[in-house]
């Protein structure tokens, strides 16, 4: 039985084996990363995202000192997020798909492009990576990073719950919708990393003034936990707003893209090709 794997870096479905798994010659090398390797790639990718992207927030505040936060500062932070996303897509996409965002993982599972059986492990790896990345920020910048907020996503008392929810929902929706677009079988191959990095850059600009533009549940949780352990201030009552908005946006963006892009050829392929095949070869 042959199955389709998902790799952002490929931008297209890919066949992991030239011949069915059950007919693979004995002793032939398997050119497919193991589940442990895929989870390690997810953890590392998310750690890199948090260390570089989220870490750019306290770094900017520390360097600025008492100087006011400007649009140029926001642009540099957005650029930090964008560049690390591009780097991880090309460095790690061929290993585990480089989801590095539970909203992406859940969206892929809802649309049948990723097995539900692996969703808990992927999300756990992403959260572990986010925690490690946030801890690395503290290790590099010291307690000044904690005092500067450690890049924890939050919204002020002047911002209503609805506004915060809507801001995170819109930002995450645009991100996940774009991800689905660049991995579509008809998308221009080779540009997934650039497109995803650019949409991250773009989405942060209008969303950050309201909520900090987390648009990623793992990025939300990791810094919060580390900031709490470091003795900093954390608004845990805001966490459900972020998680609900981001995960719901991931699901609806995935379904929306499938709805507007699916053709009869896609329906025929989906009916004849299973998404998940027996171990050890599974979607990633």
C-alpha positions in Angstrom: 0.0 0.0 0.0 1.4 3.4 -1.0 0.7 6.6 1.0 1.3 10.3 0.5 3.5 12.2 2.9 3.3 15.9 3.7 6.4 18.0 3.5 6.2 21.8 3.4 9.6 22.0 1.7 8.4 19.9 -1.2 5.3 22.0 -1.8 3.7 18.8 -3.3 2.6 15.4 -2.2 5.5 12.9 -2.4 5.7 9.2 -2.7 8.0 7.9 0.0 8.8 4.6 -1.7 9.0 3.8 -5.4 7.3 0.5 -4.8 4.7 -0.6 -2.1 6.1 -1.1 1.4 5.1 -4.8 1.5 7.1 -5.5 -1.7 10.3 -3.6 -0.7 13.3 -6.0 -1.1 14.8 -7.3 2.1 17.8 -5.3 3.1 16.9 -2.3 0.9 17.6 1.0 2.7 14.5 3.0 3.8 14.8 6.6 2.8 12.3 7.8 5.4 13.0 9.5 8.7 11.8 7.7 11.8 9.1 9.1 14.0 11.7 10.0 16.6 13.6 12.0 14.0 10.5 13.8 12.9 9.6 14.7 16.4 13.1 15.9 17.1 12.9 18.1 13.9 9.6 19.6 15.1 11.0 20.3 18.6 14.2 21.9 17.1 12.3 23.9 14.6 9.9 25.3 17.2 12.8 26.0 19.5 14.6 27.9 16.8 11.4 29.9 16.0 10.9 30.9 19.7 14.5 31.7 20.4 15.0 33.9 17.3 11.5 35.3 16.8 10.2 35.6 20.4 13.8 36.4 21.6 13.9 39.4 19.3 11.2 41.1 21.4 13.1 41.3 24.7 16.4 41.9 22.8 14.8 44.9 21.1 13.5 46.2 24.4 16.9 45.7 26.1 18.8 47.5 23.4 16.3 50.3 23.2 16.5 51.0 26.9 14.2 53.9 27.7 13.7 54.8 24.0 10.1 54.4 22.8 9.1 51.4 20.8 8.7 52.3 17.1 7.3 50.9 13.9 10.9 50.2 12.9 11.3 48.0 16.0 8.1 46.1 15.1 9.5 45.6 11.6 12.7 44.1 12.8 10.9 41.7 15.1 8.6 40.7 12.3 11.7 40.2 10.1 13.3 38.0 12.7 10.3 35.7 12.8 10.2 35.6 9.0 13.8 34.7 8.5 13.8 31.9 11.0 10.6 30.4 9.5 12.2 30.4 6.0 15.4 28.8 7.4 13.5 26.0 9.3 11.3 25.2 6.3 14.3 24.5 4.1 16.5 23.0 6.8 13.9 20.7 8.5 10.9 20.5 6.1 12.2 17.3 4.4 12.5 15.5 7.8 9.2 16.1 9.5 7.2 18.6 7.5 8.3 21.6 9.7 4.8 22.3 11.0 6.2 24.0 14.1 2.7 25.2 14.9 -0.1 23.1 16.4 -2.6 25.1 14.3 -1.0 23.9 11.2 -0.8 20.3 12.5 -4.5 20.2 13.4 -5.5 21.9 10.2 -3.7 19.2 8.2 -5.3 16.4 10.3 -8.8 17.8 9.9 -8.4 17.8 6.1 -7.0 14.3 6.0 -3.4 15.3 5.1 -1.9 14.2 8.4 -2.8 11.2 10.6 -4.7 12.0 13.8 -2.7 9.3 15.6 0.4 11.5 15.3 -1.1 14.8 16.3 -0.6 14.5 20.0 3.1 13.6 19.5 3.7 16.4 17.1 2.0 19.0 19.4 3.9 17.7 22.4 7.2 18.1 20.5 6.3 21.6 19.4 5.5 22.6 23.0 8.7 21.1 24.3 10.6 23.0 21.6 8.9 26.2 22.5 9.8 25.8 26.2 13.4 25.0 25.2 13.5 28.1 23.0 12.1 30.3 25.7 14.6 28.9 28.2 17.4 29.6 25.7 16.3 33.3 25.5 16.6 33.5 29.3 20.0 31.8 29.2 21.4 34.2 26.6 19.8 37.5 27.7 19.6 36.8 31.4 17.1 38.2 33.9 16.8 41.3 31.7 14.8 39.2 29.3 12.4 38.2 32.1 12.1 41.8 33.2 11.3 42.8 29.6 8.5 40.2 29.5 10.4 37.4 27.7 8.3 38.1 24.5 5.2 36.5 26.1 2.1 37.2 24.0 -0.5 39.2 26.0 -3.0 41.9 25.6 -3.8 44.9 27.8 -6.8 45.6 30.0 -8.0 48.1 27.4 -8.3 45.2 24.8 -11.5 43.2 25.0 -11.5 39.5 24.9 -13.4 39.5 21.6 -10.9 41.9 20.1 -8.0 39.7 21.2 -9.7 36.6 20.0 -10.4 38.1 16.7 -6.9 39.4 16.2 -5.3 36.0 16.9 -7.9 34.3 14.8 -7.3 36.5 11.7 -3.5 36.3 11.9 -3.6 32.5 12.3 -6.2 32.1 9.6 -4.1 33.9 7.1 -1.0 32.0 8.1 -2.6 28.5 7.8 -4.5 29.4 4.7 -1.2 30.4 3.0 0.5 27.2 4.2 -2.2 25.2 2.5 -1.9 27.2 -0.7 1.9 26.8 -1.0 1.7 23.0 -0.4 -1.0 22.5 -3.0 -0.1 20.2 -5.9 -0.5 23.0 -8.4 1.6 25.6 -6.4 4.9 26.7 -7.8 7.5 24.3 -6.3 10.4 25.4 -4.2 8.9 28.7 -2.9 7.1 27.4 0.2 9.6 28.7 2.7 9.8 32.2 1.2 6.0 32.5 1.0 5.4 31.2 4.6 8.1 33.5 5.9 6.7 36.5 4.1 3.1 35.9 5.4 4.4 35.6 9.0 6.2 38.9 8.5 3.0 40.5 7.1 0.6 39.1 9.6 2.6 40.2 12.6 2.5 43.9 11.6 -1.2 44.5 12.1 -1.8 41.9 14.8 1.1 42.5 17.2 -0.2 45.9 18.5 -3.3 44.1 19.8 -2.1 40.7 21.1 1.6 40.4 20.3 0.8 38.3 17.3 1.4 34.8 18.7 -0.6 33.0 15.9 0.9 29.8 17.2 -0.3 27.8 20.3 3.1 26.4 21.1 4.7 29.9 20.8 2.0 31.1 23.2 2.5 28.4 25.9 6.3 28.0 25.9 7.3 31.5 26.9 4.4 31.8 29.3 5.6 28.7 31.2 9.3 29.8 31.3 8.4 33.3 32.3 6.4 31.9 35.2 9.2 29.6 36.3 11.6 32.6 36.1 9.5 34.6 38.4 8.0 37.0 35.8 4.4 38.1 35.4 2.1 35.9 33.3 -1.6 36.5 32.6 -2.7 32.9 32.5 -6.4 33.9 32.2 -5.6 35.0 28.6 -4.2 31.7 27.6 -7.6 30.1 26.6 -8.3 33.1 24.4 -5.1 32.5 22.4 -5.5 28.8 22.2 -9.1 28.8 21.2 -8.6 31.5 18.5 -5.5 29.9 17.0 -6.7 26.3 16.9 -10.1 27.3 15.5 -8.5 29.5 12.9 -6.2 26.6 11.9 -9.2 24.3 11.4 -11.3 26.8 9.5 -8.5 28.0 7.3 -7.6 24.5 6.3 -11.3 23.7 5.5 -11.7 26.9 3.6 -8.7 26.3 1.4 -9.8 22.8 0.6 -13.3 24.1 -0.2 -12.1 26.7 -2.7 -9.3 24.6 -4.3 -10.6 21.0 -4.5 -11.3 19.7 -8.0 -12.8 16.4 -9.2 -9.2 15.2 -9.7 -8.5 15.8 -6.0 -11.7 13.9 -5.0 -10.7 10.9 -7.2 -7.2 10.8 -5.7 -8.5 11.1 -2.2 -10.9 8.2 -2.8 -8.2 5.9 -4.2 -5.2 6.8 -2.1 -5.2 6.3 1.7 -3.6 9.1 3.7 -2.2 6.8 6.4 -0.6 3.4 5.7 0.7 0.8 8.1 3.9 1.5 10.0 6.7 2.3 9.5 5.8 4.5 6.6 3.3 7.2 7.7 2.4 10.7 6.7 4.6 13.4 8.0 
